[in-house]
């Protein structure tokens, strides 16, 4: 076997005259009618190799080569002619004259391009992922992911953190999403669960005295899939003992300052900006907005207290609110109609709009408003004689108004993000501890039930838990929740009180979390931590919109692996060993 002495990205002008062996894939072939040029590719780069007809045996072999054949060659490095140099690649000053060649394997014609970026469908790319991963873009992303993982590990290792692996097969302790369940053959009728996160294990590590823990943890959530989520994902999981919120935020800021400096060449200033949850919802209608898209929600209630427009007046008389959003885009009535239909599906009673066009203001409700009301509206919305559209929503529930306008704003944020290059980093703190779930018809934890509530709020609002704030925090980067964490409960009485508010009685708590409640009785340090969505972080650094482009073997939005065919049926004998009877046949899927 011709075993390589150099990689395809290694040779330089200083290597001229050396005899070398290269291994790689045939990337491109150029036959100039007498001399055959091939670009040979491996993970490290591309080198031009040359087959001359004077070496008849090797030349004839080379004429049989096709794209993606895997070969080894031995030859001498020479300087390219000046007019043939390629400054676009590091090896562009040299080429290798081939003396000997070995064909390791042949290739069928690839169904997708691997040597250029094109608009091949994502379905085809995922079906032939082993070819897609040869593309320069995917190779670059996975190498970046590797470098970032090394960086993260070094960062925490240098600060006395210990990397500890936590179980993949564990107990089902629902934390918001559905668990993936794994049947036990040795314990028929019983199941393991794949971890949604290592939450309880990392808290137990704090109880065990490992005061600084981290892990690049694999996590699993059986969720209804969204466009950019994966059923299995990686998070940078961190926990610290004897800390308060400021200590955790400071560590996270240090990590992001150094990471962004290294991988983006941008210097972030500490401390990062902070918004409370209430503040971002009031101003942006979202807890993960893009704040450099400067258009904010404006409260207009005081402008219409005496209005003749009954829609607004009726809402305000009932203690409701009128808010607006201005964007510098003149929407058509058709576009506005689609937006209104979407908001109505989310519970809006309607959408009021004004189109600003060259100093003219048009709206179906103009006849109900006075000139002074329209003038005050334009001033409050800070339109400054710009063309665009004002959207307004009125409702008795203030937060509902924020959420509805936030849905609109998020659409315009996406349009902004597609055109602009920016880095928008800030904290959101003081999230509500609890929220009402319409789906479940009960109060649920906003973050998770092990988050420490604000102690003053817990005492003051125990009978009105939706007002209780949590000691939780998110780091938002370019409109994505990149980091989420909290100070944890380290007192069993507080933990039981939180369970009680969530409707988890003593029996259920013992059944689901008994091992953890017991651990809370054996000396627990104050502790807190966070988890970073590593896939999303890599995507943001790489400039990719989809996390599937920074994961080697992702699933589709419906949770299917197109390359392997997972999930798939299994043999009847396997199911019988597990004592499982499948009621849904393949015809019903």
WOMO-V681501 format. One record per backbone hydrogen bond with DSSP energy under -0.5 kcal/mol. CO is the residue of the C=O (numbers start at 0). NH is the residue of the N-H. If there is no record, write none. Layout:
<<CO;NH> <CO;NH>>
This chain:
<<0;2> <6;9> <6;10> <11;14> <12;15> <14;17> <17;19> <17;76> <19;74> <20;4> <20;5> <21;72> <23;70> <24;26> <24;40> <25;67> <27;38> <29;31> <29;36> <33;52> <34;31> <34;36> <35;50> <36;29> <37;39> <37;48> <38;26> <38;27> <39;46> <40;24> <41;44> <44;41> <46;39> <47;95> <48;37> <49;51> <49;97> <50;35> <51;54> <53;55> <54;58> <55;59> <56;60> <57;61> <58;62> <60;63> <61;64> <65;68> <68;25> <68;70> <69;103> <69;104> <70;23> <71;101> <72;21> <73;98> <73;99> <74;19> <75;96> <76;16> <77;94> <80;83> <80;84> <81;84> <84;86> <85;88> <88;91> <90;93> <91;85> <92;79> <94;77> <94;96> <95;49> <95;97> <96;75> <99;73> <101;71> <101;103> <104;69> <120;124> <121;125> <122;126> <123;127> <125;128> <127;130> <127;131> <128;132> <130;133> <131;134> <134;138> <135;139> <136;140> <137;141> <138;142> <139;143> <140;144> <141;145> <142;146> <143;147> <144;148> <145;149> <146;150> <147;151> <148;152> <149;153> <150;154> <151;155> <152;156> <153;157> <155;158> <155;160> <156;159> <161;163> <161;213> <167;169> <167;194> <169;192> <170;172> <176;174> <176;175> <177;221> <178;180> <179;193> <181;191> <182;184> <186;189> <189;183> <191;181> <192;169> <194;219> <197;201> <198;202> <199;203> <200;204> <201;205> <202;206> <203;207> <204;209> <205;208> <208;210> <210;240> <211;161> <212;238> <213;163> <214;216> <214;236> <216;234> <218;232> <220;222> <221;177> <222;224> <225;228> <230;220> <232;218> <233;533> <233;534> <234;216> <234;236> <235;531> <236;214> <237;529> <238;212> <239;527> <243;246> <243;247> <244;248> <245;249> <246;250> <247;251> <248;252> <249;253> <250;254> <251;255> <252;256> <253;257> <254;258> <255;259> <256;260> <257;261> <258;262> <259;263> <259;264> <259;265> <260;264> <265;267> <272;426> <274;428> <275;279> <276;280> <277;281> <278;282> <279;283> <279;284> <279;285> <280;284> <282;296> <288;290> <288;478> <289;292> <291;293> <297;299> <297;323> <299;302> <299;303> <300;303> <301;304> <303;306> <307;309> <308;311> <308;312> <309;313> <310;314> <311;315> <312;316> <313;317> <314;317> <314;319> <315;318> <320;394> <321;299> <321;300> <322;392> <323;297> <324;390> <326;328> <326;388> <328;330> <331;335> <332;336> <333;337> <334;338> <335;339> <336;340> <337;341> <338;342> <339;343> <340;344> <341;345> <342;345> <342;347> <343;346> <351;391> <353;355> <353;389> <354;356> <354;361> <355;387> <356;359> <359;356> <361;354> <362;365> <364;367> <365;368> <369;373> <370;374> <371;375> <372;376> <373;377> <374;378> <375;379> <376;380> <377;382> <378;381> <382;385> <387;355> <388;326> <388;390> <389;353> <390;324> <391;351> <392;322> <394;320> <395;397> <396;400> <397;401> <398;402> <399;403> <400;404> <401;405> <402;406> <403;407> <404;408> <405;409> <406;410> <407;410> <407;411> <408;412> <409;413> <410;414> <411;415> <412;416> <413;417> <414;418> <415;418> <415;419> <419;421> <422;424> <423;477> <424;272> <425;475> <426;274> <427;473> <428;276> <430;469> <432;445> <432;446> <434;443> <435;437> <436;440> <436;441> <441;436> <443;434> <447;450> <449;488> <451;470> <453;457> <454;458> <455;459> <456;460> <460;463> <463;466> <464;467> <467;432> <467;433> <468;453> <469;471> <470;486> <471;429> <472;484> <473;427> <473;475> <474;481> <474;482> <475;425> <476;479> <479;476> <479;481> <481;532> <482;474> <483;530> <484;472> <485;528> <486;451> <490;494> <491;495> <492;496> <493;497> <494;498> <495;499> <496;500> <497;501> <498;503> <499;502> <502;504> <504;508> <505;509> <506;510> <507;511> <508;512> <509;513> <512;515> <512;516> <513;517> <514;518> <515;519> <517;520> <518;521> <525;241> <526;487> <527;239> <528;485> <529;237> <530;483> <531;235> <531;533> <532;536> <533;537> <534;538> <535;539> <536;540> <537;541> <538;542> <538;543> <539;542> <545;548> <546;549> <547;550> <550;553> <555;558> <559;555> <559;561> <560;564> <565;560> <570;573> <570;574> <571;575> <572;576> <573;577> <574;578> <574;579> <575;578> <577;188> <579;581> <580;582> <582;584> <584;587> <585;588>>
